[in-house]
Amino acid sequence: MPRRRPEPPVQPALEDCCRSGCVPCVFDLYEEALARYEKELAAWEAEQAEATGKPA
């Protein structure tokens, strides 16, 4: 069974940040999740290309 396409993370709204200097901030966490998503998506796209014989 083929893997499902990765889902992008939900970007936090501006009001999700409390502006108190939290470490990590919700926006830091989002950036980390976005970087993971982009890597997972690239791997998924490569798998799809390999499975169909088409270049990515």
C-alpha positions in Angstrom: 0.0 0.0 0.0 1.5 3.3 -1.0 2.3 6.0 1.6 -0.1 8.9 1.8 1.2 12.3 0.7 2.5 14.2 3.7 0.2 17.0 5.1 1.7 20.5 5.5 1.7 21.9 9.0 -0.9 24.4 10.0 0.6 27.9 10.2 -0.2 29.6 13.5 -2.2 32.8 13.5 -0.5 36.0 14.7 -2.7 35.9 17.8 -1.3 32.4 18.6 1.9 34.1 19.7 1.9 35.5 23.2 4.8 37.9 22.4 6.5 37.1 25.7 9.7 35.6 24.2 8.8 32.0 24.7 11.5 29.5 23.7 10.4 27.9 21.6 7.8 30.2 20.1 4.8 28.7 18.2 6.4 30.2 15.1 9.7 28.4 15.8 7.8 25.1 16.2 6.0 25.8 12.9 9.3 26.5 11.1 10.7 23.2 12.3 7.5 21.3 11.3 7.6 23.0 7.9 11.2 21.9 7.3 10.3 18.3 8.3 7.3 18.5 5.9 9.4 19.7 3.0 11.9 16.8 3.5 9.0 14.3 3.8 7.3 15.7 0.7 10.5 15.5 -1.3 11.0 11.9 -0.3 7.4 11.0 -1.0 7.6 12.7 -4.5 10.8 10.7 -5.2 9.0 7.5 -4.2 6.1 8.4 -6.5 8.4 9.1 -9.4 10.3 5.8 -8.9 7.0 3.9 -8.7 5.7 5.4 -11.9 9.0 5.5 -13.7 8.7 9.3 -14.2 11.4 11.8 -13.2 10.6 13.8 -10.1 
